């Protein structure tokens, strides 16, 4: 369901339970079936300490039955044109990195994005930049559990990919396993216009949840469930992180990443101040606004 008024440009995600936490560690290839439960850690029970698998500093063990309240999420990743409107209105810092690789194709000239990329995702934006944009829109970044529900669906029917249980070409802007990790086999060498792969929509109608750009989520990457605050602890409802940290969650792959050999890498984290040419975002709002 698409929103109107204050929720224009967003799609509705009904309340449901999910399997939260990172499917990190050694991953098995996904079975070729319609639906797929998230993989779990390959970590012996005797090795688990405080709900954490040794060597995985930023990821707790998966927890099934985490409740997520209904919410709204952007149908598309925030585009450069939309971000430019924010810059003009607020005088906020434009996307710019003082490195040679960013000079021609990625850095903005004031409030003007790179030529021909107005409808591409607003990359070169840090976690702080993404939060400020969403606040300007009277919105926020989605929590990790919200993003997971929007992309994979509810527990018991979690798809490996937003569109289903099987990988299929033509449904996302992805990279490849071999160096240099990106090519134009899917139509674009780097980013593509947002919403360019409608066959890759999630069950709720959101585009590009897999591919095009990594997407910041609102949660700092947690080490264990003791660092998580629930809106209702008895039902494990609406988890958010309670501590500050150096790394925030990023989900969904980019034009540089290949989901086919290992779905676990779609659950990522980056330094909160880092501005990457592969990282963008979308906003969310609670059902009541």
C-alpha positions as CSV (number, residue, x, y, z in Angstrom):
1,X,0.0,0.0,0.0
2,X,1.4,3.4,-1.0
3,X,1.1,6.4,1.2
4,X,-0.5,9.8,0.6
5,X,-0.1,13.1,2.3
6,X,2.6,13.0,5.0
7,X,3.4,9.4,3.8
8,X,3.7,10.2,0.1
9,X,6.5,8.2,-1.5
10,X,6.3,5.6,1.2
11,X,4.9,2.0,1.3
12,X,3.3,0.5,4.3
13,X,4.7,-2.5,6.2
14,X,2.3,-4.3,8.5
15,X,3.3,-5.5,12.0
16,X,5.0,-8.9,12.1
17,X,7.6,-11.0,13.9
18,X,11.1,-11.4,12.4
19,X,14.3,-13.2,13.1
20,X,16.6,-10.4,14.2
21,X,20.4,-10.4,14.6
22,X,23.1,-11.0,12.0
23,X,23.3,-14.1,9.9
24,X,27.1,-13.8,10.0
25,X,29.9,-16.3,10.1
26,X,30.3,-19.2,7.6
27,X,27.3,-19.3,5.4
28,X,25.7,-22.1,3.5
29,X,24.4,-21.3,-0.1
30,X,20.7,-20.7,0.0
31,X,18.5,-23.6,-1.1
32,X,16.6,-22.9,-4.3
33,X,13.1,-22.6,-2.8
34,X,10.4,-20.1,-2.5
35,X,11.1,-19.2,1.1
36,X,14.1,-19.5,3.4
37,X,14.8,-19.1,7.1
38,X,17.8,-16.9,7.8
39,X,21.1,-18.8,8.2
40,X,22.5,-19.0,11.7
41,X,26.1,-18.9,13.1
42,X,28.3,-21.9,12.5
43,X,29.3,-21.7,16.2
44,X,29.3,-24.6,18.6
45,X,27.0,-24.2,21.7
46,X,30.1,-24.5,24.0
47,X,31.7,-21.5,22.2
48,X,28.8,-19.1,22.8
49,X,29.6,-16.5,25.4
50,X,26.9,-13.9,26.5
51,X,24.9,-14.5,23.3
52,X,27.9,-13.8,21.1
53,X,30.0,-16.0,18.8
54,X,33.7,-15.5,19.4
55,X,35.4,-13.3,16.7
56,X,32.2,-11.6,15.6
57,X,32.6,-8.4,17.5
58,X,29.7,-6.5,16.2
59,X,27.0,-9.2,15.8
60,X,24.8,-11.0,18.3
61,X,23.3,-14.4,17.8
62,X,20.0,-14.4,15.9
63,X,16.8,-14.0,18.0
64,X,13.6,-15.3,16.5
65,X,10.2,-13.9,17.4
66,X,11.2,-10.2,17.6
67,X,8.1,-8.2,17.1
68,X,8.1,-5.2,14.7
69,X,5.2,-2.6,14.8
70,X,3.6,-1.4,11.6
71,X,5.5,1.4,9.9
72,X,6.1,3.2,6.6
73,X,9.3,3.1,4.6
74,X,10.4,5.0,1.5
75,X,9.5,3.2,-1.7
76,X,12.8,4.2,-3.2
77,X,16.3,5.1,-1.9
78,X,16.7,8.8,-1.4
79,X,17.8,10.3,-4.8
80,X,20.4,12.9,-5.5
81,X,17.7,15.3,-6.6
82,X,15.8,14.8,-3.3
83,X,19.0,15.3,-1.3
84,X,19.8,18.5,-3.3
85,X,16.4,20.0,-2.2
86,X,17.5,19.3,1.4
87,X,20.9,21.0,0.9
88,X,19.3,24.1,-0.6
89,X,16.7,24.3,2.2
90,X,19.2,23.8,5.0
91,X,22.7,24.8,3.9
92,X,23.9,21.4,5.0
93,X,27.3,20.0,3.9
94,X,27.2,18.6,0.3
95,X,28.6,15.1,-0.4
96,X,32.3,15.6,-0.9
97,X,35.4,13.5,-0.2
98,X,38.9,14.9,-0.4
99,X,40.3,11.8,-2.3
100,X,41.3,11.4,-5.9
101,X,38.7,8.7,-6.7
102,X,35.8,11.1,-5.8
103,X,37.0,14.1,-7.8
104,X,35.2,13.6,-11.1
105,X,32.3,11.1,-10.8
106,X,31.2,11.4,-7.2
107,X,31.8,14.8,-5.5
108,X,29.1,17.4,-5.8
109,X,29.6,21.0,-6.9
110,X,27.8,22.8,-4.1
111,X,24.2,21.7,-4.2
112,X,24.5,20.2,-7.7
113,X,25.0,16.4,-7.9
114,X,27.3,14.8,-10.5
115,X,26.0,15.3,-14.1
116,X,23.4,12.8,-15.2
117,X,22.9,11.3,-11.7
118,X,19.9,13.3,-10.3
119,X,17.8,10.2,-10.1
120,X,20.6,8.0,-8.7
121,X,20.8,7.2,-5.0
122,X,22.4,9.9,-2.8
123,X,25.7,8.1,-2.0
124,X,28.7,9.7,-0.3
125,X,26.4,10.3,2.7
126,X,27.5,9.3,6.2
127,X,25.2,7.9,8.8
128,X,25.0,11.4,10.4
129,X,24.1,12.9,7.0
130,X,21.3,10.3,6.4
131,X,19.9,11.0,9.9
132,X,19.8,14.7,9.3
133,X,18.0,14.4,6.0
134,X,15.4,12.1,7.5
135,X,14.8,14.4,10.4
136,X,14.4,17.3,8.0
137,X,11.6,15.3,6.4
138,X,10.0,14.6,9.8
139,X,11.1,11.0,9.5
140,X,14.0,8.8,10.6
141,X,16.2,6.0,9.5
142,X,14.5,2.6,9.7
143,X,15.6,0.3,12.5
144,X,17.5,-2.8,11.6
145,X,14.5,-5.0,12.4
146,X,12.2,-2.7,10.3
147,X,14.5,-2.9,7.3
148,X,14.8,-6.6,7.7
149,X,11.0,-7.0,7.7
150,X,10.6,-4.7,4.7
151,X,13.1,-6.7,2.7
152,X,12.5,-10.3,3.8
153,X,9.0,-10.5,5.2
154,X,7.8,-12.0,8.5
155,X,9.3,-14.9,10.4
156,X,8.2,-18.2,9.0
157,X,8.0,-16.8,5.5
158,X,11.3,-14.9,5.2
159,X,12.5,-14.8,1.7
160,X,16.2,-14.9,0.9
161,X,15.7,-12.0,-1.5
162,X,13.1,-9.2,-1.4
163,X,11.3,-10.8,-4.4
164,X,11.4,-14.4,-3.3
165,X,13.6,-17.4,-2.5
166,X,15.6,-17.6,-5.7
167,X,18.2,-15.3,-7.1
168,X,17.2,-14.1,-10.6
169,X,19.1,-11.8,-13.0
170,X,17.5,-8.5,-13.8
171,X,16.0,-7.9,-10.4
172,X,18.9,-5.8,-8.8
173,X,21.9,-3.7,-9.6
174,X,24.7,-5.9,-8.2
175,X,28.4,-6.5,-8.4
176,X,30.4,-9.7,-9.0
177,X,32.7,-11.8,-7.0
178,X,35.7,-11.3,-9.3
179,X,37.8,-8.1,-9.2
180,X,37.2,-5.3,-9.7
181,X,33.8,-6.4,-8.3
182,X,31.6,-4.3,-10.6
183,X,30.7,-4.3,-14.3
184,X,27.9,-3.2,-16.5
185,X,26.4,-6.6,-17.1
186,X,23.2,-5.5,-15.3
187,X,23.0,-2.3,-17.3
188,X,25.1,0.0,-15.1
189,X,28.7,0.2,-14.2
190,X,28.0,1.8,-10.8
191,X,24.7,3.2,-9.4
192,X,21.5,3.2,-11.4
193,X,18.4,5.4,-11.2
194,X,16.3,4.5,-8.1
195,X,13.5,2.1,-8.8
196,X,15.1,1.0,-12.1
197,X,14.5,-2.7,-11.3
198,X,10.8,-3.1,-10.6
199,X,11.0,-6.9,-10.8
200,X,13.1,-6.6,-7.6
201,X,10.4,-5.0,-5.5
202,X,9.7,-6.4,-2.0
203,X,6.4,-7.9,-1.2
204,X,5.4,-4.5,0.3
205,X,6.4,-2.6,-2.8
206,X,9.8,-1.1,-1.9
207,X,12.4,-1.0,-4.7
208,X,16.2,-1.6,-4.5
209,X,16.3,-3.1,-1.0
210,X,18.9,-5.4,-2.5
211,X,21.4,-3.7,-4.8
212,X,22.3,-0.3,-6.1
213,X,23.5,1.2,-2.7
214,X,24.1,-0.1,0.8
215,X,21.4,1.4,3.1
216,X,22.1,2.9,6.5
217,X,19.8,1.8,9.3
218,X,19.3,3.7,12.5
219,X,20.9,1.2,14.8
220,X,24.5,1.2,16.0
221,X,25.9,-2.3,15.4
222,X,25.4,-4.2,18.7
223,X,27.7,-6.9,20.2
224,X,25.0,-8.8,22.2
225,X,21.3,-8.5,23.1
226,X,22.2,-6.8,26.5
227,X,22.8,-3.6,24.5
228,X,19.3,-3.5,23.0
229,X,16.3,-1.6,24.3
230,X,12.9,-3.0,23.5
231,X,9.7,-0.9,23.4
232,X,8.2,-3.9,25.2
233,X,10.7,-6.3,26.7
234,X,8.1,-9.0,27.4
235,X,7.3,-9.4,23.7
236,X,10.7,-8.4,22.3
237,X,8.9,-5.6,20.4
238,X,10.7,-2.9,18.4
239,X,14.4,-3.3,19.4
240,X,16.8,-0.4,19.1
241,X,20.4,-0.1,20.3
242,X,21.0,1.7,23.5
243,X,24.7,2.6,23.2
244,X,26.7,4.8,20.9
245,X,29.4,3.3,18.8
246,X,31.8,3.6,15.9
247,X,29.8,1.4,13.5
248,X,26.2,1.6,12.3
249,X,24.3,-1.0,10.4
250,X,24.1,-1.1,6.7
251,X,21.9,-3.5,4.7
252,X,21.1,-4.7,1.3
253,X,24.3,-4.9,-0.9
254,X,25.4,-2.4,-3.6
255,X,26.4,-2.2,-7.2
256,X,29.8,-3.4,-5.9
257,X,28.6,-6.5,-3.9
258,X,27.5,-9.9,-5.1
259,X,24.7,-11.7,-3.1
260,X,24.9,-15.0,-5.0
261,X,27.8,-16.7,-3.1
262,X,27.0,-15.4,0.4
263,X,23.8,-13.7,1.5
264,X,25.5,-13.0,4.9
265,X,27.5,-10.1,3.5
266,X,24.2,-8.2,3.0
267,X,24.2,-7.6,6.8
268,X,27.1,-5.1,7.1
269,X,28.4,-2.2,9.2
270,X,30.4,0.9,8.4
271,X,32.0,3.7,10.5
272,X,29.3,6.3,11.2
273,X,31.4,9.1,9.8
274,X,32.4,7.3,6.6
275,X,31.2,8.6,3.2
276,X,31.3,5.8,0.7
277,X,30.4,5.8,-3.0
278,X,28.4,2.6,-2.3
279,X,26.3,3.8,0.7
280,X,22.9,5.5,0.5
281,X,19.8,5.4,2.6
282,X,16.0,5.6,2.7
283,X,13.7,7.0,5.5
284,X,11.0,5.5,7.6
285,X,8.1,6.7,9.8
286,X,6.0,5.1,12.5
287,X,2.5,4.2,11.4
288,X,1.0,7.1,13.4
289,X,3.4,9.6,12.0
